[in-house]
């Protein structure tokens, strides 16, 4: 089973990676930049496996680069707030 098969699995995966990054001393700016890069990769290169991922991909494609950064930052916040 892929972490992309289920939105909760995806959020759990992000949560774990975020914890690893924080333990290694990554700054919030670096985390934000990585989240932006991952968002672009997922939106352009990975077929959505559920409705939530499709919505995020659709939003990503209509957003400006500034808005894409905001989407990425909101995903990071979502994961951080679920700790």
N, C-alpha and C positions, 0 to 999 in steps of 0.2 A: 504494500500500500504506500502510495506517495503522500508526502505532506500536503500536496495540493489537492488531494481527493476530497478533503473535508476542510471547511474554513476554520473550525476549531483546531484541527491538527496544524494548519498553517500558522495560526496565531501562537500556538504552543511552540512551534519551531522558531518563530521570530523571537518569542520570549527567551528561549534558551540561548539563541545566538546573541541577543542583546545582553544577557547576563554575562556571557563569555567575553564580549567586547568590553563591558564595564570592568570586569575583573582584570582585563589586560590593560586597563587605563585609557581606553579610547575616549576622546572628548565627544561632547554632544554634537559638535560640528562635524566630526568624522562620521559618527553614527548617522547623522542626517544625510550626509553625502552618500554614504553606502546605501541607505534606504532609497534614496532617489535613483541611484544606479540600478538597484534591484527592481524597483518599480518599473523603470523603463524596459529592462530585460523581460520582465514578466508580461508587460502589456504588449510588447512587440514580438516576443519569441516563444511564448508558452500559451497553449490553448487553455482557456478557462475551463475548469472542471466542475464549477458550481456557480450558482447565481451570484453570490457575493463577489467572486473573482471576476465574473463577466461585468458586473457593475463597475468594479474598480478599473478594469481595462477600458471600458467605455468612457468613464470619467477622465482617465489618463489621456486618452486620445483626443478629447475635445479641450483639454486644459492647456493653458500657456505653460511655459517652463516654470514660471513663478508658482502657478497653481499646482503643477506637478510636485514641486518641492513641498508645498503645503499638504498635499495628499500623503506624501511619504512621511512627513513629520506627524501627521495625524495617525497614521498606522503605528508609528513608534509610540506615540502617546497612548493609543488604545492598548497596546501590549503592556506598556509600563503601568497603566492604571489597573490592569487585571492581576497584578501581583498580589 
